[in-house]
Amino acid sequence: MSFEIRAARPDELPGVIKPILHYFGRSEATPEFAERFGPILPADRIHAAFEDGRVVGSGGVFPFEAGIPGGLIRAAGITLVGVLPTHRRRGILRQLMRAQLDDIRERGEPMAYLWASEDALYGRFGYGVASFSGNVEIPRDRAAFWKDFEPAGRIRLIEKDEAVEPFSRIQREAAARHPGMFVRSEDWWRHRRLADPEAGREGGGEMVRALLELDGRPAGYALYRLHFSAERGIPNGYTSVIEAVGDSAEATRELWQYLFGIDWMARVRAQLLPRDHELFLLLREPRRLRFDLRDGLWVRLVDLEAALNARSYKPGEPVTVEVADEFCAWNEGVWELGPEGASRSSGAPELRLDVAALGSAYLGGFTFAQLARAGRIEELADGALERADALFRTDRYPWCPEIF
Ligand SMILES: CC(C)(COP(=O)(O)OP(=O)(O)OC[C@H]1O[C@@H](n2cnc3c(N)ncnc32)[C@H](O)[C@@H]1OP(=O)(O)O)[C@@H](O)C(=O)NCCC(=O)NCCS
C-alpha cells in the first residue's frame, strides 16, 4: 500500500494532526488546541501521510531560532509526530522523516531537534541525545542557600498582557546564552507559554507571572502555580515552578529565593532543569533536590557544514573526522573541524563517528570522550578525542525549559 506524503494545506488544519491527537485520547482538535497551535505552526510545516484522502500520519516543524554555543541558529523544532495505530509499522514514520528532513534542508535550517516521546525512535534518523534534563522536588524547610544573600530588587506579579514584552526580551537574551533554548515569539508567549487552560493546571491554581526588577529594570521572570492542600490544618501542598529565568546569577538567585519563600507551601517542584543548574551549588543541601535525570533534547545536524560553521569553538588544534550519515548522505565524508569551523578534507580521518554522535556533542551536552567510551566514536589517531573536546568545550550545559 502506498501513501501520499506531502505538506498540509491551510484548509487541512487542524484535522491533519489527528494522528497524534489519537494518542492523547481525542478524535478531533478542540478549538482550544487550534487556538494554541494555529498562530505558531504554519500548515506547510506539517507533513502528512494520506490514504485515500484520509490522514493516517503526520509530523510538524516549528520554525525556531535556537541557542547554540556562541549565538542563535535557525532550527527546526520537530513536533506532533504520530501515526495511527491502524497503520503502524508500515514505514510511515520513516517516509514522514524523509520528507521532513529534505524540506528542512531546502529551507536552510541547519539543525533539527526534538523531545522524544520514546527514546528508541530517532537515532535511526540521525538524531543523537544531546542533553539530560531533570525534575526536582525539595521541601521548603530544606531549601536554604549556603549563605544568606542580601535581598536585592523587587518582584511584581503582573498580568499576561504586561508580561509579554519584558518576558520576551529576557527570554530572547537567555536563548542566546543557553544552547538548546529556542526564542519564543510573542505569539508563542501569548498562545502557548502564558496560555493557562484549566485542563493544563493538573489540580493547581492559576498561573502566576512574576517579574523581577533589579535597579529598576526587568532582570528576570518566574512562572509558577500553587497547589494548595492541607491536612489537619497543616499545609502540605507545593509550588510548581513552570520556569524561572534570570539575566544574571544575581537575578536567578533572587527568583529562586522568592519561589522558596512562598508561604503555605510545603515543597517546591520544578521541571526540565539543566544538569548544571545554579541551584546545585546555591543550596546548602543539594541532595534534597532529589534531582531526577532523563534524556532531554535530541539533535540532528541536517546541514552538517552550515551547523558546524554556525557555532563557536574554543581555541585549539584541528581534528579530522569521518562522518557516516545513512539517512542524509550529503553530510557523509571527511571533515576538518577547527576553531574556525568545518570544511571538507582530503586528510586521513582521526575520528570516525555517526552523525548522531556529532548531534550529541554539538550543543556541548556530551564530550567526544564520553561518546567514545560508549563505543559511539572510534579514535583512529592518538589525542584526537582530546583535541575535539578542547574545541567543542562549552561554558554552559544545554537547557530547554519547555517541551515543544
Ligand atoms: C512512533 C510512531 C510514530 C511510529 O510510526 P510507524 O509508522 O509505525 O513507524 P515506521 O513503521 O516508519 O518505523 C520506523 C522505524 O522505527 C521503528 N519503531 C517504530 N515505532 C517504534 C517504537 N515505538 N519503539 C521502537 N522502535 C520503533 C520501527 O521498527 C522502524 O525500524 P527500522 O527503521 O529498523 O525498520 C507511531 O507508533 C506513533 O504514532 N506512536 C505514538 C505517538 C508517538 O510516540 N509519536 C512520536 C512523538 S515524538
The ligand as an SDF file (V2000), in Angstrom:
LIG
                    3D

 48 50  0  0  0  0  0  0  0  0999 V2000
    6.1450    6.0450   16.9770 C   0  0  0  0  0  0  0  0  0  0  0  0
    5.3060    6.0680   15.6990 C   0  0  0  0  0  0  0  0  0  0  0  0
    5.2930    7.4790   15.1330 C   0  0  0  0  0  0  0  0  0  0  0  0
    5.9610    5.1000   14.7090 C   0  0  0  0  0  0  0  0  0  0  0  0
    5.3180    5.1920   13.4510 O   0  0  0  0  0  0  0  0  0  0  0  0
    5.3980    3.9830   12.3800 P   0  0  0  0  0  0  0  0  0  0  0  0
    4.8330    4.4990   11.1260 O   0  0  0  0  0  0  0  0  0  0  0  0
    4.8190    2.7810   12.9950 O   0  0  0  0  0  0  0  0  0  0  0  0
    6.9670    3.7930   12.2390 O   0  0  0  0  0  0  0  0  0  0  0  0
    7.7020    3.1010   10.9990 P   0  0  0  0  0  0  0  0  0  0  0  0
    6.9290    1.9160   10.5560 O   0  0  0  0  0  0  0  0  0  0  0  0
    8.0550    4.1080    9.9680 O   0  0  0  0  0  0  0  0  0  0  0  0
    9.0320    2.6410   11.7270 O   0  0  0  0  0  0  0  0  0  0  0  0
   10.2770    3.2500   11.5310 C   0  0  0  0  0  0  0  0  0  0  0  0
   11.2790    2.5210   12.3820 C   0  0  0  0  0  0  0  0  0  0  0  0
   11.0380    2.8520   13.7480 O   0  0  0  0  0  0  0  0  0  0  0  0
   10.8440    1.6420   14.4970 C   0  0  0  0  0  0  0  0  0  0  0  0
    9.8480    1.9680   15.5160 N   0  0  0  0  0  0  0  0  0  0  0  0
    8.6340    2.4710   15.3000 C   0  0  0  0  0  0  0  0  0  0  0  0
    8.0000    2.6780   16.4640 N   0  0  0  0  0  0  0  0  0  0  0  0
    8.8500    2.2910   17.4360 C   0  0  0  0  0  0  0  0  0  0  0  0
    8.7630    2.2730   18.8510 C   0  0  0  0  0  0  0  0  0  0  0  0
    7.6840    2.6960   19.4990 N   0  0  0  0  0  0  0  0  0  0  0  0
    9.8390    1.8210   19.5280 N   0  0  0  0  0  0  0  0  0  0  0  0
   10.9370    1.4000   18.8860 C   0  0  0  0  0  0  0  0  0  0  0  0
   11.0700    1.4180   17.5300 N   0  0  0  0  0  0  0  0  0  0  0  0
   10.0310    1.8330   16.8260 C   0  0  0  0  0  0  0  0  0  0  0  0
   10.3710    0.6240   13.5050 C   0  0  0  0  0  0  0  0  0  0  0  0
   10.6430   -0.6740   13.9550 O   0  0  0  0  0  0  0  0  0  0  0  0
   11.1890    1.0060   12.2900 C   0  0  0  0  0  0  0  0  0  0  0  0
   12.5010    0.4910   12.4500 O   0  0  0  0  0  0  0  0  0  0  0  0
   13.5040    0.2210   11.2240 P   0  0  0  0  0  0  0  0  0  0  0  0
   13.9170    1.5660   10.7310 O   0  0  0  0  0  0  0  0  0  0  0  0
   14.6180   -0.5160   11.8550 O   0  0  0  0  0  0  0  0  0  0  0  0
   12.7250   -0.5410   10.2200 O   0  0  0  0  0  0  0  0  0  0  0  0
    3.8380    5.6200   15.9790 C   0  0  0  0  0  0  0  0  0  0  0  0
    3.8660    4.3370   16.5270 O   0  0  0  0  0  0  0  0  0  0  0  0
    3.1240    6.5550   16.9320 C   0  0  0  0  0  0  0  0  0  0  0  0
    2.4470    7.4580   16.4780 O   0  0  0  0  0  0  0  0  0  0  0  0
    3.2770    6.3480   18.2650 N   0  0  0  0  0  0  0  0  0  0  0  0
    2.6040    7.1660   19.2690 C   0  0  0  0  0  0  0  0  0  0  0  0
    2.9830    8.6340   19.2100 C   0  0  0  0  0  0  0  0  0  0  0  0
    4.4640    8.8840   19.2820 C   0  0  0  0  0  0  0  0  0  0  0  0
    5.1890    8.2790   20.0600 O   0  0  0  0  0  0  0  0  0  0  0  0
    4.9570    9.8190   18.4540 N   0  0  0  0  0  0  0  0  0  0  0  0
    6.3280   10.2690   18.4700 C   0  0  0  0  0  0  0  0  0  0  0  0
    6.3260   11.6270   19.0760 C   0  0  0  0  0  0  0  0  0  0  0  0
    7.9680   12.2090   19.4460 S   0  0  0  0  0  0  0  0  0  0  0  0
  1  2  1  0
  2  3  1  0
  2  4  1  0
  2 36  1  0
  4  5  1  0
  5  6  1  0
  6  7  2  0
  6  8  1  0
  6  9  1  0
  9 10  1  0
 10 11  2  0
 10 12  1  0
 10 13  1  0
 13 14  1  0
 14 15  1  0
 15 16  1  0
 15 30  1  0
 16 17  1  0
 17 18  1  0
 17 28  1  0
 18 19  1  0
 18 27  1  0
 19 20  2  0
 20 21  1  0
 21 22  1  0
 21 27  2  0
 22 23  1  0
 22 24  2  0
 24 25  1  0
 25 26  2  0
 26 27  1  0
 28 29  1  0
 28 30  1  0
 30 31  1  0
 31 32  1  0
 32 33  2  0
 32 34  1  0
 32 35  1  0
 36 37  1  0
 36 38  1  0
 38 39  2  0
 38 40  1  0
 40 41  1  0
 41 42  1  0
 42 43  1  0
 43 44  2  0
 43 45  1  0
 45 46  1  0
 46 47  1  0
 47 48  1  0
M  END
$$$$
